[in-house]
Amino acid sequence: MNDQKRIFLSTPHMSGKEQKYVQEAFDLNWIAPLGSNVDAFELELAKYNSMRDAAVVNSGTAAIHLALRLLNVGQKDIVFCSSLTFVASANPILYQGATPVFIDSEPETWNMSPQALKKAFEDAKKEGKFPKAVIVVNLYGQSAKMDEILALCNSYGVPVIEDAAESLGSTYKGQMSGTFGKFGVFSFNGNKIITTSGGGALVSNDESSLKDARYLATQARDQAVHYQHSEIGFNYRMSNVIAGIGRGQLEVLDERVAQRRTVFERYYNSFKNIAGIKFQPELEESKSNRWLTALTIDPQITGVSCHEIIEMLNKENIEARPVWKPMHLQPLFEGVKYFPHDKNNSVSDCLFEYGLCLPSGSNMCVEDQERIIAHIMDFLK
Ligand SMILES: *Cc1c(COP(=O)(O)O)cnc(C)c1O
């Protein structure tokens, strides 16, 4: 193993501004539970995304769970969900006892295929059972084709939850990613573009739903001095200390987007002329935060597979990863219904087979990135 310092896929990148807000929480002894940082972070996050309201919680997964609950998803219900994603998009469907149906990607954004979604809706119509919600994921920072997806979902009257855990700060047709559905979800997990060490948010223009989200996230306590509860609640709220980190991070979000895009550009310029290598495309009229630089490698052309590259980089103490393993291939979801992009073409299967993500941290130095590029160049020869 190479003894140089390990280069990670994506690490927290603090700005120094976080400590001011954390200190405020300490000075006021407002450590927990809620408090001024939580209120301010919610306001600032809503404003950044031009939304009426945001509710911050302790994870992105919790935010998805709350969104499903607010849409009354329960047992016997079906939820459509992107297949090519991290398991956190789909687990909350199971928390609610509902059944997922997975939808393939299309090749232009790697996100939910409107064509496959259409087939899933037609099938649902035939079966006489429509989904209660559709969870659309924006992979690695790239927005899905929201216009087409929303048109389909609206025509069937089914609400959309936009899992924008990876696409905070990205845009689609000039509008912030995560603001297209009934609910948008962000994550502040340690590997995301900004982090609170762990945390998440639900955004919506429906202020009354977000009021309900805050109530459900604090154990669903009724208006009474004594502790009275009429329905199941959760302990999902974000602490006031953590929210202070979020406020400092949000101030540098645009800078982080620019830095991640610069990382992408360097990889792109190095590999763009190599036959068999293709980068995750950026849809016209959209701007990806390029959270992770993702690309596919066709071993028939390059002579090496993405798995061999990942292994080689690991020996050089560099962390690279395959593209997410699609949900319809997970043992957890064996037997679950799946709609491919084309009858004979499952796009997410191909992306999983040929795709990899390279270290993309906004705090990665140029020398480290050049080391990664040089190792890959050598290996391709
Ligand atoms: C990170 C992530 C989540 C979950 O966020 P947590 O804050 O880790 O719970 C959900 N969906 C996607 C696509 C993610 O990448």
The ligand as a Tripos MOL2 file, in Angstrom:
@<TRIPOS>MOLECULE
LIG
   15    15     1     0     0
SMALL
NO_CHARGES

@<TRIPOS>ATOM
      1 C1        -27.0510   10.9100    1.3370 C.3       1 LIG1
      2 C2        -28.2940   10.5580    0.6580 C.ar      1 LIG1
      3 C3        -29.5110   10.4070    1.3460 C.ar      1 LIG1
      4 C4        -29.6370   10.3430    2.8400 C.3       1 LIG1
      5 O1        -29.1380   11.3310    3.5860 O.3       1 LIG1
      6 P1        -28.6800   11.0900    5.0830 P.3       1 LIG1
      7 O2        -28.5570   12.5000    5.5760 O.co2     1 LIG1
      8 O3        -27.3800   10.3620    5.0620 O.co2     1 LIG1
      9 O4        -29.7480   10.3460    5.7970 O.co2     1 LIG1
     10 C5        -30.6650   10.1720    0.6200 C.ar      1 LIG1
     11 N1        -30.6360   10.0530   -0.7060 N.ar      1 LIG1
     12 C6        -29.4970   10.1660   -1.4090 C.ar      1 LIG1
     13 C7        -29.5570   10.0450   -2.8890 C.3       1 LIG1
     14 C8        -28.2910   10.4010   -0.7530 C.ar      1 LIG1
     15 O5        -27.1610   10.4710   -1.4700 O.3       1 LIG1
@<TRIPOS>BOND
     1     1     2 1
     2     2     3 ar
     3     2    14 ar
     4     3     4 1
     5     3    10 ar
     6     4     5 1
     7     5     6 1
     8     6     7 2
     9     6     8 1
    10     6     9 1
    11    10    11 ar
    12    11    12 ar
    13    12    13 1
    14    12    14 ar
    15    14    15 1
@<TRIPOS>SUBSTRUCTURE
     1 LIG1         1 GROUP 0 **** ****
